[in-house]
Amino acid sequence: MSSMKFREIEENYILFMKSVRKNTIIVPTFDIDLMWHTHMRYPLNYLQFSEQLCGFLLNHDDSITPQVLNNAYKDTAERWKTAYQSEYGHNVDRDCFRNS
């Protein structure tokens, strides 16, 4: 993966975190989810980052039902489009994560 592509993914992750609202489910895209899981491997750094951007520690919960997940994804996509004037989920080609 090129450094330019990585910076794009990192920026999407930051924008995602900035769009979080307390007591609202937000659903990441594939690239954002990978960045999120990676970031949580560094808990102190993640705590500081989350509190700075979200105002609280954002929990990552993979155990929501498919129907709730689908509805929350649609809501997340609408908020993203309104906030950033771009389509959500069409940001990064998954093939860029494959080993060469």
C-alpha positions as a printed NumPy array, in Angstrom:
array([[  0.   ,   0.   ,   0.   ],
       [  1.334,   3.418,  -0.894],
       [  1.883,   6.051,   1.775],
       [ -0.632,   8.259,  -0.04 ],
       [ -3.297,   5.554,   0.216],
       [ -2.485,   5.043,   3.899],
       [ -2.874,   8.777,   4.57 ],
       [ -6.273,   8.67 ,   2.839],
       [ -7.391,   5.809,   5.091],
       [ -6.033,   7.604,   8.147],
       [ -7.941,  10.763,   7.196],
       [-11.166,   8.752,   6.756],
       [-10.641,   7.278,  10.227],
       [-10.141,  10.73 ,  11.761],
       [-13.245,  12.081,  10.009],
       [-15.187,   9.043,  11.214],
       [-14.115,   9.629,  14.811],
       [-15.027,  13.313,  14.558],
       [-18.541,  12.378,  13.418],
       [-19.276,  10.204,  16.47 ],
       [-22.164,  11.281,  18.696],
       [-22.74 ,   9.923,  22.194],
       [-25.489,   7.27 ,  22.484],
       [-25.602,   6.821,  18.699],
       [-24.449,   3.725,  16.831],
       [-21.919,   4.509,  14.125],
       [-20.774,   1.851,  11.655],
       [-17.314,   1.952,  10.064],
       [-16.415,   1.099,   6.495],
       [-13.949,  -1.734,   5.912],
       [-10.901,   0.562,   5.815],
       [-11.994,   2.569,   8.854],
       [-12.692,  -0.629,  10.802],
       [ -9.186,  -1.936,  10.095],
       [ -7.669,   1.332,  11.274],
       [ -9.932,   1.332,  14.344],
       [ -8.992,  -2.232,  15.369],
       [ -5.32 ,  -1.434,  14.86 ],
       [ -5.567,   1.737,  16.937],
       [ -7.266,  -0.09 ,  19.822],
       [ -4.166,  -2.289,  20.099],
       [ -2.562,   0.774,  21.717],
       [ -5.106,   1.413,  24.491],
       [ -3.573,   4.496,  26.117],
       [ -3.077,   6.204,  22.77 ],
       [ -6.581,   5.185,  21.679],
       [ -8.123,   6.478,  24.925],
       [ -6.468,   9.879,  24.517],
       [ -7.382,  10.089,  20.814],
       [-10.983,   9.016,  21.41 ],
       [-11.504,  11.466,  24.261],
       [ -9.959,  14.274,  22.218],
       [-12.044,  13.68 ,  19.066],
       [-15.26 ,  12.211,  20.516],
       [-15.286,  13.663,  24.004],
       [-15.474,  10.163,  25.51 ],
       [-14.006,   6.671,  25.093],
       [-15.697,   5.193,  22.024],
       [-16.448,   1.51 ,  22.528],
       [-16.219,  -0.834,  19.545],
       [-19.076,  -3.348,  19.656],
       [-19.18 ,  -6.044,  16.963],
       [-22.163,  -7.822,  18.533],
       [-25.099,  -5.836,  17.146],
       [-27.799,  -7.575,  15.121],
       [-27.731,  -7.421,  11.303],
       [-30.901,  -5.302,  11.128],
       [-29.562,  -2.751,  13.629],
       [-26.217,  -2.807,  11.811],
       [-27.834,  -2.123,   8.419],
       [-29.96 ,   0.736,   9.739],
       [-27.03 ,   2.265,  11.613],
       [-24.834,   1.958,   8.508],
       [-27.426,   3.873,   6.467],
       [-27.591,   6.573,   9.154],
       [-23.789,   6.76 ,   9.262],
       [-23.633,   7.07 ,   5.464],
       [-26.189,   9.894,   5.491],
       [-24.308,  11.788,   8.209],
       [-21.023,  11.284,   6.318],
       [-22.479,  12.573,   3.054],
       [-23.958,  15.625,   4.781],
       [-20.777,  16.411,   6.697],
       [-18.142,  15.622,   4.048],
       [-20.022,  15.818,   0.709],
       [-18.768,  12.385,  -0.368],
       [-20.183,   8.895,  -0.553],
       [-19.527,   6.648,   2.433],
       [-18.082,   3.216,   1.802],
       [-16.732,   4.001,  -1.638],
       [-13.485,   5.452,  -0.379],
       [-10.893,   2.67 ,  -0.604],
       [-10.494,  -0.398,  -2.776],
       [-10.151,  -3.487,  -0.554],
       [ -7.489,  -4.865,  -2.903],
       [ -5.045,  -2.269,  -1.593],
       [ -4.87 ,  -4.327,   1.624],
       [ -3.67 ,  -7.47 ,  -0.142],
       [ -0.005,  -8.4  ,   0.001],
       [  1.891,  -7.94 ,  -3.245]])
